[in-house]
Amino acid sequence: MMKSTSQTFSLIKAEQQSLLYLHIAVFLFGGTALFSKLIGLPALDITVYRTGIAALALFVLLTLQKKQLTLASMKDYGIAILLGCVVGIHWVTYFAGMQMAGVTVGIIAFFTYPVITVFIEPLFNKTVPKVKDMITALMVVIGIVLLIPEVSFGNQITLGIVTGIISAVFFALRNILHKNYFSHYSGPHTMLYQTLVACLMLCLFVEVPPSQVTESDWLLLLLVGMVFTAIPHALFASSLRHLSATTAGLISCLQPLYGSVLAFLLLHERSDILTMIGGLLVISAAIFETWSVSKGRR
């Protein structure tokens, strides 16, 4: 009985730590959108340099910590390559969507992924979506719709929205694949392989070579590669060891709020009343999901 109680307590503690990791990661993710406008490079180039810097930072971190760099089996190497390809496509379409449709609309289009996750994850787990998650997802959708400042059907806007939704599909797929087939590795370990594969997969298509990248863009790339990529993605991947991809997706809906706050502080962008109401709905959904996960094990 004592052993069972100790195991339950350890599980609760691990889950709460995963929630903390997830919230820190989401905050840093919120700042990533700003770099689509701050860095004067195409979306693919940003992705290549960003993933290259992140992979190098993670390699140094794991080496200094004397952690194992290799994977356990050839199957795991195959999964790592698949995850790297999926996350590479996600990052390119993520930045491209915001460059075409604008940061706000691009983030909103991308944030269809929690809803997509709710419907895709049960296919892997052979379960049906929970009513709680369906209701929370609906609340998120309403909040995100209210965040849209203006509906426009211009070609670039429409293409950006479609691109953002494609990015959402690949991100949801990455999270689910990682949760089911790769979560036994630490966050930094798995992200080392994902960023490395993404960089190698896309580097042949770079338009602006390193020698032509400006000093200011290099500084921004270093910032986004290390602080806004290596750290949050490692934390995010670590959180999936004790949280479902659906939970991670729904809590990640705080990202538009964090992005809006950072945009206000750094770019002096202001939000209207509908944006504030939408943000409140999204925050409420994320808080509810966090609370329900914390209480569920007790």
N, C-alpha and C positions, 0 to 999 in steps of 0.2 A: 504493500500500500504506500509506504514511504517512497519507494523507488518510482512508483507511478506518479505520485504527487510531484516529485522532483523533476521528472521528465516533462510533466505538464507545465511546470513553472519555467523550465528551460525553454520550452517551445514558445510560451507566451513572450518571454524576454527576447528570444530570437526574432519573433514576429514584430515586436515593437521596435527593435533595432532596425529591422528591414524597412519599416514605415518611416523612421527618421532618415535613413539613407535615401529613400525614395523622395521625400520632400526636399531634401537638399539638392538632389539631382534635378528635380523639376524646376526649382528656383534657378539653377544655373542654365537649364535648358531654355528658360524664359528669356535669357539674355542672348541666346544664339541667333534668334531672328534678326536682331539689330545688325549683325555682321553681313547680312545679305545686301544691305544698303551702304554700310560703312566701307566695305572692301570693294575696290573697283575692278573686280575680276568676274569672269563668267561663273555660273554655278558649278560646273564640272571642275574648273580649276580650283575654286575654293575648297571643294570636297577633296581633291587629290592632295593639296598642300595641308589641309586640315588633318586628314587621316594619316598622312606621313609623319607630321609632327606628333600627333597623338600616339602613334605606334612607337615612335622613338622614345617618347616620354614614359610610356608604359614598360618598354623594354628596360630602360634605365632603372625604373622603380622596382621591377621584379628582380633585376640583377643585384641591386643594392640590398634588397631584402633576402637575397639568396633563395628565392623561390624557384620551383621547377618551371622550366620554359616549354618543355616538350609535352605532348598529349599522350594519353594512355594507349590509344589504338589507332589503326589506320581508318577505322570507321569515324572516329572523332575528328581526324584531319579532314575527312570528307564533309562532315557536318560543319566544321569551321569554315571551309571554303564556301559552302552553301550560304551560311550566315553572313560571311563577308560580302558575297555578291548581292544578297538581299539588302543589307544595310547600306552598301554603296549606292544602289539604285534609289533607296529611300532618301539618302542625303542629297543626291543630285536633284531629284525631283522636289525635295523640300525647299532648297535654295532657289531653284528655278521658278517654282510656284510663287514665291514671295517677290521675286524680281519682276515677274510678269503681272501679278495681280496686286502687289503692294503687301507690306508686312501684315497688316491687320487681316485682310481678306485671305491671304495665303495661310496664316496660322489657323484661321477658322476652318478653311477647307481641309487642312491637315488634321484638325481635331475632330474629324469624323471617325478617326481610328478607334476611339474607345467603343463606339457603337459597333463598328466593324468587328472589333475583338469579341464583343459579347456574342455575336452570331457565329464567328469562326471557331473560337476556342472549344465549344461543345462538340464540334466535329472531330477534334483530336481526342477529347476525353470521353467520347460516347455518352454524353449527358445532354440535358436540355437546359437552355438559359433559365436562370432563376428569375422569379417574378421581381424580386428586389432589384436585381441588376437591370432588368428591362425598364423598370420605372425610373431608376436613377439615370439610365442612359437617355430616356426620353426627356428628363429634366435637363440633362446636359445639352441635348440637341436644341431645346427651346432657348436655353441660355446663349448658346453659340450663335443661333440665328439672330437674337437680339443684339449681339455684339457687332453685327454687320452694319457699318455706318450708312452705306448706300448700295442699293442693288443696281449693278451695271451689267449689260450684256454685250459690252465691247469685246472684240475678238481677243485682245490680250488678257482682259479680266477673265473671260470665260475659259480660255486656255490655261490661265494660271490656276483657276479653281479646279479644273479637271486634273491638272498636274499635281495639285495639292492633295486631291483625293487618292490619286495613284500612289503618292508618297505615303499616305495613311494606310493603304492596303499593305504595302511592303513593310511598314513599321509594325503593324499588328501581326503580320506573319513572322517577322523576326522575333518578336517577343514570345510568341507561342512556340516557335521552334526551339528557341533558347530554353524556355521553361521546361519543355518536354524532353529535350535531347542533350542539353549542354549545361544545365544548371549545377552539375556536380563540380564544375570548375569555379574558381574565384572570379570576382568581377574583373579585376585587372588582367587576369590570365586570359579570359575569354575575349575581352575587348582588344587585347594585343593582336590576336589573330584576326578579329573582324576588321579592325582598322588597317592592318597590314594587307589583307586580301583586297579590301576596297581600294586602297591606294594603288596596288599593283594592277588591279583590273582596269582602272581608269586612267592611269598615268600616260598611256600611249595617245590619249585623246586631248591632252592639255594644249590649249591655244597660246597661253602666255608662258614662256619658259622662265625658270627661276631668275635668270640674269636680267629679265625685263620687269620683274616685280619691284615696285617702289619700296623704299625703306619703311614708309608708314604702313603699307599693306603687309609687309613682312612682320612688323610688330603686332598688327591686328591678327594675322594668321597664327602667330605664336600664342597670342592670348586665347583665341578661339580653339586652337588645337590642344592646348594644355589645360587651361582652366575651364573651358566650356565644352570640352569633348572628352578628354582622357578621364578627368575626375568624375563628372556626372554620369557618363556611360558606365564606368566601372561600378559606381554606387548603384546605378539603376539595375545593372546585371546582377549585382550581389543581392539586391532586394527581391529578385525573382526566385531566389532559393527558398523563400518562405511565404511569398505572396503569389496569387494567381495573376496571369497576364491581364485578366479582366479587371481585377482590383488595381493593378498598376496603371492600367489605361485610364480608369475613371479618376483616380487620384491625380494623374498627370494633367487633368483638365484645369488644374491651377495654373498651368503654363501660360495661357493667354493673359491671365491676370498679372502674373509676374512680368510678362513681356510688356504689357501696357504700362505698368508702374515704371519699369526701367526706361521705356520709351519716353515717358513723361519727364523723368529726371534727367535723362541724357540727351534726348532729341527734342524735348519741350513739346511733345505731342499731348493734346488734351482729349479727354473722352466726354461724350455726351451722355444724357440721362439713360438712353436705351442701352448703351454700352455698360454703364454702371449696374443697371438692373440685370442684364445678361451675365455680367461678372458675378453678381451676387448669387444667381441661380447656380452657376458653375461651382463657385466656392462651397455653397450649401451641399451640393451633390458630393463633392470631394470630401467634405467634413463628415457627411453621413457615412460614406463608404469607409473612411478611416475608422470611425467609431464602431461600425458594425464588425469590421475585421478584428479590432481590438477586443470587443466583447464576445465574439463568436467562440473563442477558445476557453472562455472562463466558465 
